Amino acid sequence: MFIDPFGATGAPFSAVREILTSGCSEVLINVDADGIARIFRAKDQANYEELLTAIYGDRSWVGELNDKEQFAMLCRKALNLYTTKLKSVAGVRYVFSFEMQKQVGALNYFLVFASKHPLGLVKMKEAMKRIDQDGSYRFADANVSQPLLFRFDDPEQYARLMHRHFEGRRVSYEPVENEINDYALNQTPFLNAKAMLAALERQKLISVTSRTSRRKGTFKEGVVKEIEFIRSADGFQF
């Protein structure tokens, strides 16, 4: 379901949560993070406590939003809290936010997708990739700490982040609840982790355990059993 509210207050979180209680429901929400930030800064002039509690479904925003932040960062934190709330809905494991820019550095709006099944997010990213081809918009992830413009065909930047996330761990690559591919879906622009894993293997930053012989740089589910993310003092070469 596409939810496109008029302003920040048009879709209370209680309604979004109710939609997502269905096992087959997923949502694409136009989140007005700019509007949320303005409400927060206006304080009592905008009846901010009541409005923000409705937007987030509870008072989780208290202590998370800080009006001393620069406005752009406050918008991102407002969005980040919203995606965290979506992930708190029972069964919702796949959430990704697209920052839509008509030109580099000029924010237009955020689209946030939430689903209980990985295929929903795969299909949404495929649709976004098709939009990206006509050059009308630039895409960015909405990560608060390190917002990045991205290309759908450039995995190396995100390979660094994935290695940092799993560094020092030996992680299962089983098809069911594959933590590595779930990370790729939720934290990167990519549909799965294969291109990023290939970049890491070229740099000898992962060790792969497989059930049968495999060609280096390939990560077929059912063949690869687990992956060790090797700690590295030398850093990346790309």
Salt bridges, closest charged atoms under 4 A:
ASP34 OD1 - ARG38 NE 2.68
GLU49 OE1 - ARG59 NH1 3.48
ASP58 OD2 - LYS85 NZ 2.41
ASP67 OD2 - LYS43 NZ 2.81
GLU69 OE2 - LYS77 NZ 2.53
GLU99 OE1 - ARG76 NH2 2.45
GLU126 OE1 - LYS123 NZ 3.62
ASP153 OD1 - ARG151 NE 2.94
GLU156 OE2 - ARG202 NH2 3.88
GLU174 OE2 - ARG211 NH2 2.59
GLU179 OE1 - ARG169 NH2 3.02
ASP182 OD2 - ARG93 NH2 2.26
GLU201 OE1 - ARG214 NH2 2.94
GLU226 OE2 - ARG170 NH1 3.31
GLU228 OE1 - ARG170 NH2 3.17
